[in-house]
Amino acid sequence: MTRYIFITGGVVSSLGKGLASAALGALLQARGYTVRLRKLDPYLNVDPGTMSPYQHGEVYVTDDGAETDLDLGHYERFTGVPAAKADNITTGRIYQDIIARERRGDYLGGTVQVIPHVTDAIKDFVLSENGGVDFVLCEIGGTVGDIEGLPFFEAIRQLGNELPRGQTCFIHLTLMPYIPSAGEMKTKPTQHSVKELRSIGIQPDILMCRCDRPIPVDERRKIALFCNVRPSAVIQAMDVDTIYDVPNAYHAEGLDTEVLSVFGLPDKGTPDLTKWHNITHAIREPEGDVTIAIVGKYTGLKDAYKSLMESLAHGGIANKVRVNLKWLESEIFDTEDTVHHLEDVNGILVPGGFGERGSQGKIAAAHFARTRDIPFFGICFGMQMAVIEALRNLGDLPQASSTEFGPTNEPVVGLMTEWMHHNELVTRGADGDLGGTMRLGAYEAQLKAGSRIADIYGSTTISERHRHRYEVNMTYRERLEATGMVVSGVSPDGLLPETIEIPTHPWYIGVQYHPELKSKPFAPHPLFSSFIEAALTQSRLV
C-alpha cells in the first residue's frame, strides 16, 4: 500500500521545503522503505525551461527529458531515486492539458471548472505512476494563502478525505523568527500560517519550525496547543552548517519517528545513517582545500548553479578537501584583465548559459586556463567557448563564432536542426517555440579509447543528460584537432561532438552535456572527482 506525505509551507518562501522533503525521503529509505518524491508548482509556466535563472534558479533535467524545478535535484541527490517527467507538474501544464481536452470535446459540452476538473487533474497526477513504492512525498510549491496555490491545496484536501484513513500525512513547514529587541522567539507567524491552512480544510499532522536557535520547551507546547497538534509533532528545524547534515538533524528531532506514528507504523529502531555521518565528517574535517573559479553569467543568484555547486562539493568529499568557490561574472572580463581575477585559483569552471552576453569573458577564461596550465572544465556552453577560443588563437580563425550570436562566416558552433533519439529522427527549426525544443534528457556517447575522459569514466560508453540547442560544427573537427584539442567523445552515430580535451594539458576537458545533474554526495560524479583532484595537484605546485 502506498502512503502519501504532503509537504506545505507557510509564512515566507525559501524555507527549505525541498530539502525537508529530500531529507525525509532519505530517512525513510534508511528505515528500509521505498520512496518517490514529487513537486507541484503553482505557477502558470508549462515548465521552468523558458524562465530566467534569476527568476527560478537552475532548470533540472531528468533522464526522460523533462525540464523541472531545481528541488528535483535535491530529491535525487538525497535519495538516489532518478526523477522523471511524472514527478513535476505546474498549473500551466495542467491548464494546457485541460484546454486541449476541452477543444477536442472530451467534456461533452460541460462547463470546465477549477473544481472538479483542475483538482481532479492534480489528484490524478499525485496518484499515477507510483510504481508501488511505500511512500510518495509531494511538495506543494509556494506558500499557503497564495491565490495560485489554492487548487493544489484543495486537491490534497480532497485526497485526505478520499484515501483510506491512515494513508496520508500533512507536514507544514513554518518560520519561528527571533526578535532581538524582544529577546524571544515568536510563535505567532506559525499560528497564523496554520490557521490559514486549517481555513481551507487541512489540519497538519506535523509542524516543522525553521529557526536559527533552539525552541524553548514552553514555546513548543504553546505551538502544539494553538495549532492542534501533539507536542512531539512540533519538530525543531534548525539551521545547519551543511545541507547534508539535515537527515541527521531531523532524525535527532524525531521527524521520521513522528511520521511513522501518523501512519500507525512501528518504530523498528534506529535507521542506518552511517553514510550521512561519513559525508558530514568529510565536509567538516577536510584534509586540505582548493579554490575553483566559476566564470558564469548568472552568478548574482547562486541557485542558478545549484547542481554545479553541489557537484563540486561532492568532488571535494571524494578527495577529502574543502572546495572554495570564487564566483566571477563573465562580463567583467570584457573590461578587465583575467590575470587579476584568476591567478590565485586552482581550477576554472565555465558552466552552461544562453546568448552572447558574457561570452567573451568565458572565452578569455578558457584562454587563461589553456595557456597557464590551470585545470579547466567547460560544461555545455563552456565547452563551445573553449572550442571557439582554440580556433581563434591556434587555428588561424579569428572570426570563429557561434550562430547563437548572429550571422557569422565561421560558424564553429551552430543550431542543431536534427538528431537521433532512440532510433528516431528529431527535427527542429530556427523559428520554432523555445520551450521544450532543445536536445533534452539522457543520450549515450562513445568515448575514444585511451582518452583522458574515457580513463576517468572507466568506460568508452556513457549516458549523460543534455540541455542545449547549439552544437560544435563537426566540419571544423580536423582544423580543431590540428590545434592540439581533440574531440574525444561523439554521439553513437558519430555526427555530434560530446567531449573535447587537450591531452598535453594537465586537465582540460569540455563536455556538451551536464554531468552535474547526476552527481550525489555518496556517489560523486567521476568528472568532478577528477577535476578537484587535478585542482588539488595544481595547488601543491604553487
C-alpha positions in Angstrom: 0.0 0.0 0.0 1.4 3.4 -1.0 1.2 6.1 1.6 1.2 9.8 0.8 3.0 12.7 2.6 2.1 16.2 1.6 4.7 19.0 2.5 3.4 22.6 2.5 5.0 25.8 3.5 3.9 29.0 5.3 4.9 32.5 6.4 7.6 33.1 3.8 9.1 31.3 0.8 12.5 29.7 0.6 12.2 28.0 3.9 13.6 24.8 2.5 10.6 22.6 1.7 12.6 20.8 -1.0 15.4 20.0 1.4 13.0 18.9 4.1 11.2 16.6 1.6 14.5 15.2 0.3 15.9 14.6 3.9 12.7 12.9 5.0 12.8 10.7 1.9 16.4 9.7 2.9 15.3 9.0 6.4 12.5 6.7 5.3 15.0 4.9 2.9 17.3 4.4 5.9 14.5 2.6 7.6 14.1 0.3 4.7 11.2 1.9 2.9 11.0 2.8 -0.8 10.1 6.4 -1.7 9.2 8.7 -4.6 9.3 12.4 -4.5 7.2 14.9 -6.5 6.9 18.7 -6.8 3.7 20.5 -7.6 4.4 24.1 -8.8 1.5 26.6 -8.9 3.0 29.0 -11.5 1.4 29.3 -15.0 4.5 28.4 -17.0 4.3 25.0 -18.5 7.7 24.2 -17.1 10.7 26.3 -15.9 12.5 25.8 -19.2 11.9 29.3 -20.6 12.3 31.1 -17.3 15.3 33.2 -16.5 17.7 31.6 -14.0 17.3 34.8 -12.0 13.6 34.1 -11.7 13.7 30.5 -10.7 17.2 29.2 -10.3 18.5 26.3 -12.4 16.5 24.0 -14.6 16.9 20.4 -13.5 16.7 18.0 -16.4 15.6 14.4 -16.0 16.7 11.3 -18.0 13.4 11.3 -19.9 13.9 14.9 -21.0 11.8 16.9 -18.6 12.8 20.4 -17.6 11.8 20.6 -14.0 12.2 22.5 -10.8 15.5 22.6 -9.0 14.1 20.8 -6.0 14.0 17.6 -8.0 17.8 17.8 -7.9 17.7 17.8 -4.1 15.4 14.7 -4.3 17.9 12.8 -6.5 20.9 13.8 -4.5 19.5 12.7 -1.2 17.7 9.6 -2.2 19.4 8.4 -5.4 16.0 7.8 -7.0 16.0 9.1 -10.6 13.4 11.9 -11.1 11.2 11.7 -14.2 8.7 13.8 -16.1 5.9 12.4 -14.0 7.5 13.9 -10.8 6.9 17.6 -11.6 3.8 19.4 -12.7 2.8 23.1 -13.0 -0.5 24.9 -13.2 0.4 25.8 -16.7 0.8 22.2 -17.8 -2.5 21.2 -16.1 -4.4 24.0 -17.8 -2.7 23.2 -21.1 -3.9 19.6 -20.9 -7.4 20.6 -19.8 -7.9 23.2 -22.5 -6.6 20.7 -25.1 -9.2 18.2 -23.9 -12.0 20.9 -23.9 -11.1 21.8 -27.5 -11.4 18.2 -28.6 -14.8 18.0 -27.0 -13.8 15.5 -24.3 -16.0 17.2 -21.7 -19.1 16.7 -24.0 -20.2 20.3 -23.8 -20.0 20.5 -20.0 -18.7 23.6 -18.2 -15.0 23.3 -17.4 -14.2 24.5 -13.8 -11.4 24.6 -11.3 -13.4 22.2 -9.2 -13.7 19.4 -10.2 -11.6 19.5 -13.4 -8.4 21.2 -12.3 -8.4 19.5 -8.9 -9.1 16.1 -10.4 -6.1 16.6 -12.8 -3.9 17.3 -9.8 -5.2 14.3 -7.9 -4.6 12.1 -11.0 -1.0 13.4 -11.1 -0.4 12.6 -7.5 -1.8 9.1 -7.6 -0.5 8.0 -11.0 2.7 6.1 -11.9 3.8 5.4 -8.3 5.2 2.0 -9.1 4.0 0.6 -5.8 6.5 2.5 -3.6 5.9 2.6 0.1 5.8 6.5 0.3 5.1 9.2 -2.2 6.2 12.6 -0.9 4.6 15.6 -2.6 5.9 19.1 -2.1 3.5 21.9 -2.8 5.4 25.0 -4.1 4.7 28.5 -2.9 3.2 29.5 0.4 -0.2 28.7 1.9 -2.5 31.7 1.2 -1.1 32.3 -2.3 -4.0 32.6 -4.8 -2.3 30.5 -7.4 -1.8 27.6 -4.9 -5.4 27.2 -3.9 -6.3 24.5 -6.4 -3.4 22.4 -5.2 -4.3 22.8 -1.5 -7.9 21.9 -2.4 -6.8 18.8 -4.3 -4.7 17.5 -1.4 -7.5 18.3 1.0 -9.8 16.1 -1.1 -7.2 13.3 -1.2 -7.0 13.4 2.6 -10.7 12.5 2.7 -10.8 10.2 -0.3 -7.8 8.0 0.5 -8.3 5.4 3.3 -7.7 6.6 6.8 -4.1 6.3 7.8 -2.8 6.7 4.3 -2.0 10.4 4.3 0.2 12.7 6.4 0.3 16.5 6.2 3.5 18.3 7.1 3.6 22.1 7.3 6.9 24.0 7.3 6.8 27.4 9.0 9.2 30.1 10.4 9.9 30.9 14.0 11.7 34.2 13.9 13.8 35.5 16.8 13.2 39.2 17.6 16.4 40.6 19.1 14.8 43.7 20.6 12.3 41.5 22.5 14.9 38.8 23.2 12.5 36.0 22.3 11.2 33.7 19.6 7.8 34.4 18.2 5.1 31.7 17.6 2.5 33.9 16.1 3.7 33.6 12.4 3.3 29.8 12.8 -0.1 30.1 14.4 -1.4 32.3 11.6 0.1 30.1 9.0 -1.6 27.0 10.4 -4.8 29.0 10.8 -4.7 29.8 7.1 -4.1 26.1 6.3 -7.0 25.0 8.5 -9.3 27.5 7.0 -9.1 25.6 3.7 -9.7 22.3 5.4 -6.2 20.9 6.1 -5.2 20.1 9.6 -1.4 19.5 9.7 -0.2 16.3 11.4 3.3 17.6 11.9 4.8 21.1 12.1 8.4 21.8 11.2 9.5 25.1 12.6 12.6 26.7 10.9 14.7 28.6 13.3 18.2 29.7 14.0 18.3 28.7 17.6 16.7 26.0 19.9 13.0 26.4 20.5 12.2 26.6 24.3 10.0 23.8 25.6 7.3 26.2 26.6 7.1 27.6 23.1 6.8 24.2 21.7 3.9 23.4 24.0 2.3 26.7 23.0 2.5 25.9 19.3 1.1 22.5 19.9 -1.8 23.9 21.9 -2.7 26.7 19.5 -2.1 24.7 16.3 -3.9 21.5 17.4 -1.0 19.1 17.2 0.8 16.9 19.7 3.9 18.4 21.3 6.0 15.7 19.9 4.8 16.7 16.4 6.4 20.1 16.7 9.7 19.5 15.1 12.6 21.9 15.5 14.3 22.5 12.1 17.4 24.5 13.0 19.9 25.9 10.5 22.9 23.5 9.9 26.3 24.2 8.5 25.9 21.8 5.6 22.7 20.6 3.9 23.9 17.0 4.1 23.5 17.1 7.9 19.8 17.7 7.5 18.9 14.0 7.6 20.9 13.6 10.8 19.4 16.7 12.4 15.8 15.8 11.5 16.2 12.3 12.8 17.6 13.7 16.1 14.5 15.8 16.4 12.3 12.8 15.8 10.8 13.6 12.4 10.9 10.1 11.0 9.5 8.6 14.2 6.6 11.0 14.2 5.8 10.3 10.5 5.7 6.6 11.3 3.4 7.3 14.2 1.0 9.2 12.0 0.7 6.2 9.7 0.5 3.8 12.6 3.7 2.0 11.6 6.0 0.5 14.2 9.3 2.2 15.0 11.8 -0.7 14.4 14.8 1.1 15.9 17.4 3.5 14.8 17.8 3.9 11.0 21.3 3.4 9.4 22.6 6.9 8.8 26.2 5.9 8.5 26.7 7.3 5.1 25.3 10.7 6.1 27.6 10.8 9.1 30.6 10.0 6.9 29.6 12.7 4.4 29.3 15.4 7.1 32.6 14.3 8.7 34.4 14.7 5.3 32.9 18.2 4.9 33.6 19.4 8.4 37.2 17.9 8.7 38.8 18.3 5.3 42.5 17.5 4.8 43.1 20.5 2.6 41.3 23.0 0.3 41.2 24.2 -3.3 39.8 27.3 -4.9 37.7 26.9 -8.0 36.6 29.9 -10.1 33.2 29.7 -11.7 33.0 32.1 -14.6 29.3 32.4 -15.3 26.5 34.7 -16.5 24.1 34.3 -13.6 26.4 34.5 -10.6 24.1 37.0 -9.0 21.8 34.1 -8.0 23.7 31.1 -6.8 20.6 28.9 -7.2 21.2 29.2 -11.0 24.1 26.8 -10.5 22.7 24.7 -7.6 23.6 21.3 -9.0 27.0 22.6 -10.1 27.8 23.9 -6.6 26.8 20.6 -5.0 28.8 18.5 -7.6 31.9 20.5 -6.8 31.3 19.8 -3.1 30.9 16.1 -3.9 34.3 16.2 -5.7 35.7 17.7 -2.6 34.2 14.9 -0.5 35.8 12.3 -2.8 39.2 14.0 -2.3 38.8 14.9 1.4 39.2 18.6 0.7 37.1 21.8 1.1 36.2 23.4 -2.2 36.1 27.2 -2.0 34.2 28.8 -4.9 35.2 32.1 -6.4 32.2 33.5 -8.3 33.1 35.7 -11.3 30.6 37.4 -13.6 31.9 36.7 -17.1 31.2 40.2 -18.3 33.9 41.7 -16.0 36.5 40.3 -18.5 35.1 42.5 -21.2 36.9 45.4 -19.5 39.3 43.8 -17.0 42.3 41.6 -17.3 41.7 37.9 -16.5 45.1 37.6 -14.6 43.9 39.9 -11.8 40.9 37.6 -11.1 42.2 34.1 -12.0 45.9 34.0 -10.9 45.1 32.7 -7.4 42.7 29.9 -8.4 43.4 26.1 -8.7 40.8 25.4 -11.3 38.5 27.2 -13.7 34.9 26.0 -14.5 32.9 27.6 -17.2 29.3 26.5 -17.0 26.3 26.5 -19.4 24.4 29.5 -20.5 22.4 31.1 -23.3 23.1 34.1 -25.5 26.0 36.3 -26.4 26.2 38.3 -23.2 29.3 37.4 -21.3 30.6 35.0 -23.9 33.8 36.9 -24.5 34.6 36.6 -20.8 34.1 32.9 -20.9 36.4 32.7 -23.9 39.0 34.7 -22.0 38.8 32.3 -19.0 39.3 29.3 -21.3 42.3 31.0 -22.9 43.8 31.8 -19.4 43.4 28.2 -18.3 44.8 26.8 -21.5 47.9 29.0 -21.6 48.6 28.9 -17.8 48.1 25.1 -17.4 45.2 25.6 -14.9 42.7 22.7 -14.7 39.7 23.7 -16.9 36.2 22.2 -17.0 33.9 23.5 -19.7 30.2 22.4 -19.5 27.8 22.8 -22.4 28.2 26.5 -23.5 31.6 26.4 -21.7 32.8 23.6 -24.0 31.6 25.6 -27.0 33.5 28.7 -25.9 36.7 26.6 -25.3 36.5 25.3 -28.9 36.0 28.9 -30.3 39.0 30.1 -28.2 41.2 27.4 -29.6 40.3 28.0 -33.2 40.6 31.8 -32.8 44.1 31.7 -31.2 45.6 28.4 -32.5 43.6 27.6 -35.7 44.0 30.9 -37.6 40.3 31.6 -37.4 39.9 35.0 -35.7 36.3 35.2 -36.8 35.3 31.8 -35.2 31.9 32.3 -33.6 28.5 30.8 -32.9 25.4 31.4 -34.9 23.7 31.9 -31.5 25.4 35.3 -31.5 24.2 36.2 -35.0 25.3 35.6 -38.6 29.0 34.6 -39.0 31.4 33.5 -41.7 32.9 30.9 -39.4 30.0 29.0 -37.7 32.1 26.9 -35.4 29.0 26.5 -33.3 25.6 26.2 -34.9 22.0 25.5 -34.3 21.1 21.8 -34.4 18.2 21.0 -36.8 18.1 17.3 -36.4 19.5 14.5 -34.3 18.7 10.9 -33.4 16.9 9.9 -30.2 16.2 6.2 -29.5 16.5 5.4 -33.2 14.0 8.2 -34.1 14.9 11.4 -36.1 14.2 14.6 -34.1 13.9 17.8 -36.2 13.8 21.4 -35.1 13.6 24.8 -36.8 15.1 28.2 -36.0 11.6 29.8 -35.8 10.1 27.2 -33.5 9.0 27.6 -29.9 11.7 28.0 -27.3 10.1 25.8 -24.7 10.9 22.1 -24.8 12.7 22.2 -28.1 16.2 21.6 -27.1 18.1 18.3 -27.1 16.9 17.2 -23.7 17.5 14.3 -21.4 19.8 11.3 -21.4 21.8 10.4 -24.5 24.6 7.9 -25.0 28.1 8.9 -26.1 31.1 7.0 -27.3 34.4 8.0 -25.8 37.7 7.5 -27.6 39.6 4.6 -26.1 42.7 5.7 -24.3 41.5 9.3 -23.9 41.7 11.0 -20.5 37.9 11.2 -20.2 37.5 7.5 -21.0 40.0 6.7 -18.3 38.1 8.9 -15.9 34.8 7.2 -16.6 36.5 3.8 -16.8 34.3 3.1 -19.9 34.0 4.1 -23.5 30.2 4.2 -23.4 28.4 6.6 -21.2 24.9 8.2 -20.8 24.6 11.8 -19.7 21.8 14.4 -19.6 21.7 17.2 -22.2 20.1 20.6 -22.4 21.2 22.6 -25.5 20.1 23.6 -29.0 23.6 24.6 -30.4 26.4 22.2 -31.1 30.0 22.3 -32.2 30.2 22.0 -36.0 31.9 18.8 -36.9 33.2 20.2 -40.2 35.8 22.0 -38.1 37.0 18.9 -36.4 40.1 18.4 -38.4 41.1 22.0 -38.0 40.4 21.9 -34.3 42.4 18.8 -33.7 45.3 20.4 -35.6 45.5 22.8 -32.7 46.1 20.0 -30.2 42.5 20.0 -28.9 40.8 16.6 -29.7 37.2 15.5 -30.0 37.4 12.6 -27.5 33.7 11.7 -27.4 30.9 11.7 -30.0 27.3 10.6 -30.3 26.7 6.9 -31.3 26.2 7.9 -35.0 29.4 9.9 -34.9 27.7 13.1 -36.0 27.7 15.2 -32.8 30.7 16.0 -30.7 30.1 15.3 -27.0 33.5 15.9 -25.3 36.8 17.7 -26.1 40.1 17.6 -24.3 43.8 18.7 -24.6 45.9 15.6 -24.0 49.1 17.7 -23.3 47.4 19.9 -20.7 47.3 18.9 -17.0 43.5 18.7 -17.1 41.5 20.5 -19.8 38.1 18.9 -20.6 34.9 20.2 -22.1 31.6 18.3 -22.3 28.4 19.1 -24.2 26.2 17.5 -21.5 25.5 18.4 -17.9 27.3 15.9 -15.6 26.4 17.9 -12.5 22.8 16.6 -12.8 23.9 13.0 -11.9 26.3 13.6 -9.0 25.4 12.7 -5.5 27.2 13.2 -2.2 27.5 9.4 -1.6 28.4 8.8 -5.3 30.4 11.8 -6.7 30.4 12.2 -10.4 33.8 10.9 -11.7 34.5 14.1 -13.8 34.0 16.3 -10.7 36.1 14.0 -8.6 38.9 14.1 -11.2 38.7 17.8 -11.7 39.0 18.5 -8.0 41.9 16.0 -7.8 43.7 18.0 -10.6 43.0 21.2 -8.8 44.5 19.8 -5.6 47.6 18.8 -7.6 47.8 22.3 -9.0 47.5 23.8 -5.5 50.5 21.9 -4.4 52.6 23.1 -7.3 52.0 26.8 -6.4 
